[in-house]
Amino acid sequence: MAGSQQRNVAIFLDMENLFGGYKNDVTSVPLATVVRDIEKVVRDTGLGGQTALSRAYANWGRADMAAYRSQLLAHNIKPVQIYSFDQSSKNAADIELVVDALEVAADMPWIELFVIVSGDGDFVPLLRRLHALGKRSLVATTSQPKAGVVNKVLQSVADHFHVIDIPTPPAPTTVTPAKPAKKKTQAPHTELELYKASVHAFLKDDPTLWVQGLVNAPRLGQLLRDRWPNVTYKTFGYKTLTSFAEEGCGLKVISTPAAGPKVRAKV
C-alpha cells in the first residue's frame, strides 16, 4: 500500500547518465544525497513506502569508481558491473537496467514503485511495460550539468518526475599564505562520518534503540554489524562501542537494557 512502511520501492541508478560518460569526472555524483532525496520524495508524496533494493549500474572495474565504496556500503546500494569499453557498448547499462527492472517486477510482486534515476529516453518502453504490469514509476535526475537534458517523453510517461537539487560548490578562493603552513591534523575520515550517520539514521527509524531516554548499546551494535560487516568502531580508534557512541556521537547509552522473561527449559 502506498505510504505504508512496507518495503515496496526499488531504485535503479544509471550512473553513466548522471556523470555524463567516462570522459568526465566519474566521482561527481553524490550518491548519498541522491538516495536520501529520493526516499524523502517517495515518503512525502505517498508514492511508496520504504526502499527494498537499490542498484547502481556502471563500469565498477575502473579504479576511479572505488571512490563510491563508502556510499554504496552506507546506503545498501548494490553495484552492478557494466563493461563499457567502446562506442558499440554505450547502451549496455541501459539494457542491463531494463532487464533487471522487469525481472524484479516479475519476481517481487510486492515492489510497487520503480524509481529510474536517469534522463535517458531509452527507458520509455520500460515505464510503459511497468504501467501495464500495474506498477508506478518515478523518474529522477540531478541538477548537475553533466546529467544532461531529460528526455521529454520519459518525463511525461513517468507517474512522477523529480529533479534532485545539487548545489554548485563555490569557486575556490586563492589565498597567498605569509609563511609556509605546517601540516595540520588530518581531515575527518569520510568513512567515519558515514559510520556515524548510520547511527543517527538507526536512532531515527528504530524505536527499540531507546530505553528510558538512553541508547540500547547491544541493539545499536547489532545494527551496525549488519550494516557494516567489514567495519567496526575499532577501525576508527575507539576501544568500545560505548566510547564511540558517547565520545564520537555525543550519545548517552545503556549497556544492559532490561531483559525479557526467561524461558525455563523442559526437563
BAVEX-642567 format. One line per 4 residues: number of its first residue (from 1); their letters; for each residue x, y, z of C-alpha. Coordinates in Angstrom, 3 decimals. Each point is the difference from the previous one (the first is absolute). Example, Ala and Ser with C-alpha at 12.3 -4.5 7.8 and 13.67 -1.06 7.14 Angstrom:
! BAVEX-642567
1> as> 12.300:-4.500:7.800 ~ 1.370:3.440:-0.660
//
This chain:
! BAVEX-642567
1> mags> 0.000:0.000:0.000 ~ 1.397:3.444:-0.948 ~ 1.223:1.987:2.963 ~ 0.278:-3.087:2.208
5> qqrn> 3.161:-1.161:1.721 ~ 0.355:-3.116:-2.122 ~ 3.048:-0.230:-2.255 ~ -1.654:0.476:-3.366
9> vaif> 2.433:2.360:-1.776 ~ 2.835:-0.924:-2.401 ~ 2.628:2.560:-1.096 ~ 2.044:-0.436:-3.203
13> ldme> 2.841:2.498:-0.592 ~ 1.458:0.522:-3.474 ~ 3.370:1.304:1.193 ~ 1.418:0.615:-3.487
17> nlfg> -2.910:2.318:-0.782 ~ 0.419:1.929:3.254 ~ 3.699:0.790:-0.420 ~ -0.282:0.377:-3.785
21> gykn> 2.333:-2.758:-1.161 ~ 3.471:-1.171:0.985 ~ 1.721:2.947:-1.648 ~ -1.250:2.129:2.907
25> dvts> 0.614:-0.174:3.743 ~ -1.615:-3.332:0.861 ~ 0.095:0.761:3.744 ~ -2.253:3.073:-0.291
29> vpla> -3.301:-1.697:0.938 ~ -0.867:0.451:3.714 ~ -1.630:-3.405:0.384 ~ -0.905:0.518:3.652
33> tvvr> -1.833:3.239:-0.789 ~ -1.778:-1.560:-2.991 ~ -1.326:-3.001:1.948 ~ -1.036:2.042:3.048
37> diek> -1.809:2.536:-2.200 ~ -1.869:-2.728:-1.905 ~ -1.099:-1.693:3.215 ~ -1.270:3.342:1.353
41> vvrd> -1.982:0.726:-3.181 ~ -1.506:-3.501:0.029 ~ -1.002:0.440:3.635 ~ -1.340:3.559:-0.368
45> tglg> -2.054:-0.724:-3.131 ~ -1.361:-3.310:1.276 ~ 1.120:-1.765:-3.179 ~ 1.518:-2.886:1.956
49> gqta> 1.326:-1.254:3.296 ~ 3.582:-0.960:0.793 ~ 2.786:-1.004:-2.378 ~ 0.262:-3.733:-0.633
53> lsra> 3.013:0.132:-2.318 ~ 2.333:2.482:-1.676 ~ 2.273:-0.807:-2.941 ~ 2.554:2.198:-1.762
57> yanw> 1.172:-0.852:-3.529 ~ 3.531:0.919:-1.125 ~ 3.413:-1.378:-0.914 ~ 1.020:-0.534:3.624
61> grad> 3.236:-1.629:-1.158 ~ 1.522:3.450:-0.591 ~ 2.428:1.090:2.719 ~ -1.655:3.427:0.398
65> maay> -3.402:-1.578:0.727 ~ 1.401:-1.350:3.296 ~ -0.681:3.460:1.477 ~ -3.676:-1.034:0.309
69> rsql> 0.705:-2.976:2.278 ~ -0.960:1.703:3.271 ~ -3.241:1.439:-1.386 ~ -1.008:-3.344:-1.503
73> lahn> 0.530:-1.736:3.357 ~ -1.682:2.694:2.093 ~ -3.178:0.065:-2.102 ~ -0.229:-3.684:-0.889
77> ikpv> 0.384:0.644:-3.745 ~ 0.982:-3.007:-2.110 ~ 2.555:0.844:-2.716 ~ -0.841:-1.767:-3.280
81> qiys> 3.047:-0.457:-2.232 ~ -0.309:1.313:-3.560 ~ 2.865:-0.233:-2.471 ~ 0.152:3.128:-2.181
85> fdqs> 3.146:-0.262:-2.056 ~ -1.040:1.482:-3.345 ~ -2.726:1.907:-1.791 ~ -1.894:-3.170:-0.955
89> skna> -0.634:-0.852:3.653 ~ -1.188:3.464:1.108 ~ -3.552:-1.299:0.638 ~ 1.126:-2.998:2.047
93> adie> -1.027:1.620:3.290 ~ -3.462:0.881:-1.360 ~ -0.601:-3.555:-1.171 ~ 1.158:-1.531:3.282
97> lvvd> -2.154:2.412:2.012 ~ -3.110:-0.769:-2.078 ~ 0.516:-3.767:0.336 ~ 0.471:0.294:3.769
101> alev> -3.059:2.232:0.451 ~ -2.253:-2.400:-1.905 ~ 1.423:-2.933:1.940 ~ -0.774:1.759:3.295
105> aadm> -3.524:0.797:-1.239 ~ -0.564:-3.687:-0.777 ~ 1.722:-1.577:3.015 ~ -0.886:2.509:2.737
109> pwie> -3.700:0.899:-0.276 ~ 0.212:2.031:3.225 ~ 2.168:2.608:-1.798 ~ -2.511:2.654:-1.057
113> lfvi> 2.118:3.084:-0.770 ~ 2.928:-0.072:-2.459 ~ 2.380:2.980:0.208 ~ 2.154:0.531:-3.103
117> vsgd> 2.795:2.498:0.652 ~ 0.824:1.062:-3.549 ~ -1.147:2.392:-2.705 ~ 0.539:-2.467:-2.846
121> gdfv> -2.929:-0.428:-2.420 ~ 0.951:-3.662:-0.474 ~ -1.970:-0.748:3.187 ~ -3.379:1.095:-1.417
125> pllr> -0.973:-3.560:-1.111 ~ 0.991:-1.288:3.458 ~ -2.342:2.444:1.756 ~ -2.865:-0.880:-2.336
129> rlha> 0.505:-3.703:0.690 ~ 0.135:0.618:3.758 ~ -3.276:1.919:-0.225 ~ -1.552:-2.932:-1.872
133> lgkr> 1.091:-2.211:2.912 ~ -1.768:2.294:2.467 ~ 3.165:1.679:1.333 ~ 0.625:3.688:0.690
137> slva> 3.088:1.883:-1.171 ~ 2.110:2.931:1.121 ~ 2.674:1.493:-2.265 ~ 2.691:2.006:1.794
141> ttsq> 3.097:1.860:-1.083 ~ 2.365:2.546:1.535 ~ 0.505:3.695:-0.651 ~ 3.659:-0.624:-0.863
145> pkag> 0.912:1.160:-3.540 ~ 1.612:-3.326:-0.945 ~ -3.315:-1.806:0.591 ~ -1.251:1.590:-3.227
149> vvnk> -3.502:0.722:-1.238 ~ -2.811:-2.368:1.003 ~ -1.870:-1.539:-2.916 ~ -3.441:1.682:-0.194
153> vlqs> -1.854:-3.220:-0.835 ~ 1.622:-1.781:2.963 ~ -1.058:2.860:2.247 ~ -3.593:-0.097:-1.234
157> vadh> -0.369:-3.790:0.210 ~ 1.199:-0.189:3.603 ~ -2.598:0.201:2.775 ~ 2.230:2.465:1.799
161> fhvi> 3.079:2.002:-1.019 ~ 2.501:1.519:2.415 ~ 3.227:1.995:-0.306 ~ 2.442:-0.456:2.883
165> dipt> 1.551:3.367:0.753 ~ 3.780:-0.298:0.355 ~ 1.430:3.411:1.008 ~ 2.929:1.180:-2.108
169> ppap> 3.120:0.191:2.170 ~ 1.389:3.531:0.391 ~ 3.012:0.926:-2.089 ~ 3.226:-0.485:1.956
173> ttvt> 1.592:3.190:1.318 ~ 3.733:0.318:-0.516 ~ 1.793:1.140:3.152 ~ 3.743:0.616:0.139
177> pakp> 1.291:-1.052:3.421 ~ 2.543:2.205:1.739 ~ 1.997:-3.046:1.087 ~ 0.067:-3.641:-1.022
181> akkk> -2.637:-1.622:2.151 ~ 0.820:-2.988:2.155 ~ -1.913:-3.189:-0.495 ~ -3.326:0.034:1.768
185> tqap> -1.944:-2.848:1.475 ~ -1.492:-2.269:-2.663 ~ -3.505:0.820:-1.258 ~ -2.846:-2.119:1.432
189> htel> -0.059:-3.530:-1.349 ~ -2.794:-0.182:-2.591 ~ -0.837:-3.583:0.955 ~ -0.196:1.006:3.682
193> elyk> -2.517:2.725:-0.829 ~ -2.127:-2.523:-1.902 ~ 0.300:-2.441:2.916 ~ -1.274:2.696:2.379
197> asvh> -2.761:0.911:-2.448 ~ -1.179:-3.621:0.109 ~ -0.335:0.262:3.806 ~ -2.205:3.104:-0.213
201> aflk> -2.091:-1.590:-2.756 ~ -0.580:-3.069:2.201 ~ -0.998:2.199:2.951 ~ -2.557:1.785:-2.164
205> ddpt> -1.565:-3.120:-1.533 ~ 0.210:-2.678:2.737 ~ -1.886:0.707:3.266 ~ 1.489:-3.141:1.614
209> lwvq> 3.315:1.871:0.233 ~ -1.338:2.198:2.814 ~ -0.298:-1.141:3.621 ~ -1.276:2.730:2.339
213> glvn> 1.732:2.698:-2.026 ~ 3.274:-1.930:-0.326 ~ 1.361:-1.870:-3.004 ~ -0.179:-3.799:0.119
217> aprl> 3.691:-0.802:-0.635 ~ -0.380:-3.758:-0.810 ~ -2.760:0.749:-2.518 ~ 2.039:2.820:-1.563
221> gqll> 3.008:-2.306:-0.294 ~ -2.066:-2.649:-1.794 ~ -1.400:2.520:-2.501 ~ 3.484:1.345:-0.730
225> rdrw> 1.351:-3.517:-0.562 ~ -2.834:-0.734:-2.414 ~ 0.518:3.252:-1.963 ~ 3.837:0.025:0.190
229> pnvt> 1.193:-3.639:0.021 ~ 3.613:0.965:-0.737 ~ 0.286:3.153:2.141 ~ -0.261:0.538:3.787
233> yktf> 0.517:2.855:2.452 ~ 3.511:-1.411:0.560 ~ 0.786:0.893:-3.615 ~ -0.104:3.655:1.083
237> gykt> 2.016:-0.394:3.233 ~ -2.786:-0.501:2.556 ~ 0.537:-2.786:2.539 ~ -3.680:-0.637:0.770
241> ltsf> -3.382:0.607:-1.569 ~ -0.908:2.126:3.036 ~ 2.973:2.329:-0.497 ~ -0.823:0.313:-3.701
245> aeeg> -3.681:0.797:0.703 ~ 0.710:2.481:2.813 ~ 3.208:1.672:-1.198 ~ -0.468:-0.360:-3.747
249> cglk> -3.764:0.515:-0.295 ~ -0.853:1.966:3.171 ~ -2.486:-2.613:1.253 ~ -0.791:-1.461:3.410
253> vist> -0.252:-3.784:-0.049 ~ -1.175:-2.858:2.166 ~ 1.998:-3.204:-0.353 ~ -2.382:-2.430:1.714
257> paag> -3.620:0.816:-0.859 ~ -2.683:-1.934:1.860 ~ -0.142:-3.546:-1.294 ~ -3.216:-1.733:-1.017
261> pkvr> -1.539:-2.836:2.054 ~ 2.189:-3.075:0.325 ~ -1.204:-3.262:-1.486 ~ 0.379:-3.013:2.287
265> akv> 1.399:-3.059:-1.753 ~ -2.112:-3.116:0.001 ~ 1.322:-2.905:2.014
//
